[in-house]
Amino acid sequence: MERKRFEKKTAIVTGAGKGIGYEIAKSLLLEGATVILNDLDYELSEKSAAALSEFGTCLAFAGDVSDPDFNREIVDFAVARTKTLDIVLANAGITLFGSFLEYQPKDLYQVLQVNIGGAFFLAQSAGKYFISNNKKGSILFTSSVTGHQAHKDLAAYGMTKAAVELLAKHLVLELSPYGINVNAIAPGATLTERTLEDPEYVKTWANLTPIGTAAYPTDIAKVALFLVSEDARHITGQTIVVDGGWTSVSPSPF
Ligand SMILES: NC(=O)c1ccc[n+]([C@@H]2O[C@H](COP(=O)([O-])OP(=O)(O)OC[C@H]3O[C@@H](n4cnc5c(N)ncnc54)[C@H](O)[C@@H]3O)[C@@H](O)[C@H]2O)c1
């Protein structure tokens, strides 16, 4: 029988109550991993982990990734409950739209704390565990095409996504000597519950995306799994853009 890629491995996925993170958690479970599913929303964490338990061991751990202490606690929880930790996906991110000239300090600091702080401190906590337990772990940040190109009302968000990509590069210096790789994935428009709240989203992005459709969460999950798998062991400090060609031709091929 073929061995599953992530058997005997534990992965943390943040912001996974729905959307891209949920799909990544499901894909990891289907490939044999034990998953610690985080969401800010306690009920959603519990409900999503229970739903995914039909595919494997999925444990809920609710909390706010913008709190550095939380990022230590989730690593401790993973290790206490599963005796290991091999992979962390800092996926939770928030998008607070607003024009640059009107943007409010409280919104900026919230976006920075969730999108950058959440990635930074989860990587730090996991990195410490990996190093002290001699584990060649994998870390993946969820970036965005807005970290590559300007997008209306997304200066703050886009800046945080560029930051996590550069963070992956910087961590190469400190973590490569221990065999830990750190990468980022930058999705383009993706059809999640959140983006589908806009009734025009599917049509707009089908027109704007050279490949003719926005991404499905499975398109993102497949690449994410590759980046945290043994096959990508020699890839570190990199970002893979998964955008159906949008950043090659943006703003619009039409
Ligand atoms: N959907 C897209 O089109 C798209 C495109 C590019 C990048 N991204 C990035 O992908 C990631 C996932 O996006 P999505 O659209 O699937 O997410 P989403 O907006 O649907 O949110 C997923 C979950 O994250 C949780 N969350 C929010 N703040 C949190 C916090 N502080 N701590 C823990 N959980 C928190 C929410 O409760 C929600 O259930 C994000 O980093 C996002 O920036 C998404």
The ligand as a Gaussian input file, in Angstrom:
#p B3LYP/6-31G(d) Opt

LIG

0 1
 N       -9.463000      34.437000      -0.567000
 C       -8.631000      35.050000      -1.380000
 O       -8.980000      35.435000      -2.508000
 C       -7.191000      35.289000      -0.957000
 C       -6.283000      35.762000      -1.924000
 C       -4.958000      35.991000      -1.547000
 C       -4.536000      35.711000      -0.267000
 N       -5.443000      35.258000       0.648000
 C       -4.919000      34.986000       1.998000
 O       -5.189000      33.632000       2.307000
 C       -5.410000      33.478000       3.704000
 C       -6.779000      32.845000       3.919000
 O       -7.733000      33.633000       3.254000
 P       -9.280000      33.242000       3.220000
 O       -9.920000      34.188000       2.245000
 O       -9.401000      31.793000       3.070000
 O       -9.645000      33.642000       4.713000
 P      -11.010000      34.166000       5.404000
 O      -11.035000      35.651000       5.344000
 O      -12.142000      33.410000       4.843000
 O      -10.706000      33.795000       6.912000
 C      -10.476000      32.456000       7.310000
 C      -10.581000      32.397000       8.791000
 O       -9.536000      33.152000       9.445000
 C      -10.032000      33.485000      10.720000
 N       -9.250000      34.543000      11.363000
 C       -9.328000      35.879000      11.154000
 N       -8.519000      36.536000      11.995000
 C       -7.904000      35.600000      12.754000
 C       -7.001000      35.657000      13.843000
 N       -6.550000      36.839000      14.297000
 N       -6.594000      34.502000      14.407000
 C       -7.064000      33.321000      13.970000
 N       -7.948000      33.193000      12.964000
 C       -8.369000      34.322000      12.360000
 C      -11.468000      33.916000      10.448000
 O      -12.280000      33.796000      11.625000
 C      -11.897000      32.982000       9.329000
 O      -12.712000      31.915000       9.766000
 C       -5.301000      34.878000       4.303000
 O       -3.993000      35.080000       4.781000
 C       -5.558000      35.788000       3.120000
 O       -4.957000      37.042000       3.281000
 C       -6.751000      35.027000       0.334000

